[in-house]
């Protein structure tokens, strides 16, 4: 019976050399860097995030926190590598990212590229800093920052212009009301009116904020200022339901252009004060 020749026997006969055996073994792939690391010649370290898609949910959440802590420490200048950003500005970034934790992953990858460029001398620290400062606006672009998700109670000031600006999101409907039992007048001898305004007066040809059809002097009015820059004034009177065509801000006042001679109605020592309510809700 002929036995097979084993590799050691072949090696003894010079048929397989140690080099040949080594070539048959594949080199183990280099593990990806995670955490702080630097290349030769760099001015400082960079934080390398993990391969996000390879992590389970719990590990991924922990890794996000670690990546955010690492980036923020470097942004604030804690690593003494030439980058130092106002801590309050870094807090602004932190606030945005903590509200959108999934975005930490993309930011960490982009931050690594910024860091590598600076540490290798291909970019300046000011370029990196400018990018960090731009993050809050970039990460929240198109989002509504101030939804009106509560009911606001106030008293109308007949001696001031636009009052109590309130944020409102696109598609959001609000109701603004003013109490009709409370009265005031626009001059010493003027008519006593309520939030409906002086319906016997006219706004045509005046410089009043609301001077279109449906507007009256002294009436409760509302202004919508869109984030894109345009604005429009609406008559409110006792009640108005308004749906925002885009993200913006509302405010209110009476339809008047001078306030020095406005006065509230008084009876038996009790002075009227118009109550204002702004609340969210469907039509």
Residue pairs with C-beta under 8 A, 6 or more apart in sequence:
7 16
7 21
10 16
11 17
11 18
11 21
32 48
32 50
32 51
33 48
34 48
34 49
34 50
35 47
35 48
35 70
36 45
36 46
36 47
36 48
36 70
37 45
37 46
37 48
38 44
38 45
38 46
38 119
39 119
39 120
41 120
42 119
42 120
43 81
43 82
43 118
43 119
43 121
44 79
44 80
44 81
44 82
44 119
45 79
45 81
45 119
46 112
46 115
46 116
46 119
47 67
47 70
47 71
47 74
47 108
47 111
47 112
47 115
48 112
49 63
49 67
49 105
49 108
49 109
49 112
50 63
52 60
52 63
52 105
55 63
61 101
64 101
64 104
64 105
67 104
67 105
67 108
68 94
68 97
68 98
68 104
68 108
71 107
71 108
71 111
72 90
72 93
72 94
73 79
74 81
74 83
74 115
75 83
75 85
75 90
75 93
75 132
76 84
76 85
76 87
76 90
77 83
77 84
77 85
81 119
82 118
82 125
83 118
83 125
83 128
83 129
85 129
85 132
85 133
89 132
89 133
90 132
92 136
93 132
93 135
93 136
95 136
96 135
96 136
96 139
96 140
97 103
97 104
97 107
97 135
97 139
100 139
103 139
107 135
107 139
110 131
111 132
114 123
114 127
114 128
114 131
115 128
117 123
117 127
117 128
118 124
118 125
118 127
118 128
144 167
144 169
144 170
144 172
144 247
145 167
145 247
146 166
146 167
146 168
146 169
146 249
147 167
147 168
147 169
147 172
148 166
148 167
148 168
148 169
148 172
148 174
148 278
148 280
149 280
150 280
151 277
151 278
151 279
151 280
152 164
152 166
152 276
152 277
152 278
152 279
153 275
153 276
153 277
154 163
154 164
154 275
154 276
154 277
154 278
155 273
155 274
155 275
155 276
156 163
156 178
156 195
156 220
156 252
156 254
156 273
156 274
156 275
156 276
157 163
157 253
158 184
158 254
158 256
158 259
158 262
158 263
158 264
158 274
159 259
159 260
159 262
160 253
160 259
161 253
161 259
162 223
162 251
162 252
162 253
163 251
163 252
163 253
164 251
164 252
164 276
165 249
165 250
165 251
166 249
166 250
166 251
166 278
167 247
167 248
167 249
168 174
168 224
168 244
168 247
168 248
168 249
168 250
169 244
169 247
170 244
170 245
170 246
170 247
171 243
171 244
172 243
172 244
172 280
173 241
173 242
173 243
173 244
173 280
173 281
173 282
173 283
174 241
174 242
174 244
174 250
174 278
174 279
174 280
174 281
175 239
175 240
175 241
175 242
175 277
175 278
175 279
175 280
175 281
176 220
176 222
176 236
176 239
176 240
176 242
176 250
176 252
176 276
176 277
176 278
177 238
177 239
177 240
177 276
177 277
177 278
178 194
178 195
178 220
178 236
178 237
178 238
178 239
178 274
178 275
178 276
179 194
179 195
179 274
179 275
179 276
180 194
180 195
180 196
180 238
181 194
181 272
182 194
182 195
182 264
182 265
182 272
182 273
182 274
182 275
183 192
183 193
183 194
183 264
183 265
183 272
184 192
184 193
184 194
184 218
184 254
184 262
184 263
184 264
184 265
184 272
184 274
185 191
185 192
185 193
185 218
185 262
185 263
185 265
186 193
186 198
186 217
186 218
186 256
186 261
186 262
187 261
187 262
188 261
188 263
190 198
191 198
191 200
192 265
193 218
194 238
194 274
195 219
195 220
195 236
195 237
195 238
195 254
195 274
196 216
196 219
196 220
196 237
196 238
197 215
197 216
197 217
197 218
197 219
197 220
197 235
197 237
197 254
197 255
198 216
198 217
198 218
198 219
199 216
201 216
201 217
201 218
202 217
203 210
203 211
203 212
203 215
203 216
203 217
203 255
204 211
205 211
206 217
206 257
207 257
208 215
208 217
208 255
208 256
208 257
209 221
209 223
209 233
209 253
209 255
209 257
210 219
210 221
210 233
210 234
210 235
210 255
214 235
215 221
215 235
215 255
216 235
216 255
217 255
217 256
218 254
218 255
218 256
219 235
219 236
219 237
219 254
219 255
220 235
220 236
220 237
220 238
220 252
220 253
220 254
220 255
220 274
220 276
221 233
221 234
221 235
221 236
221 252
221 253
221 254
221 255
222 233
222 234
222 236
222 240
222 242
222 250
222 251
222 252
223 231
223 232
223 233
223 234
223 250
223 251
223 252
223 253
224 231
224 232
224 233
224 234
224 242
224 244
224 248
224 249
224 250
225 231
225 248
225 249
225 250
225 251
226 245
226 246
226 247
226 248
227 246
227 247
227 248
228 246
234 240
234 242
235 255
236 252
241 283
242 250
243 283
250 278
252 276
254 262
256 262
264 271
264 272
264 273
265 271
265 272
266 272
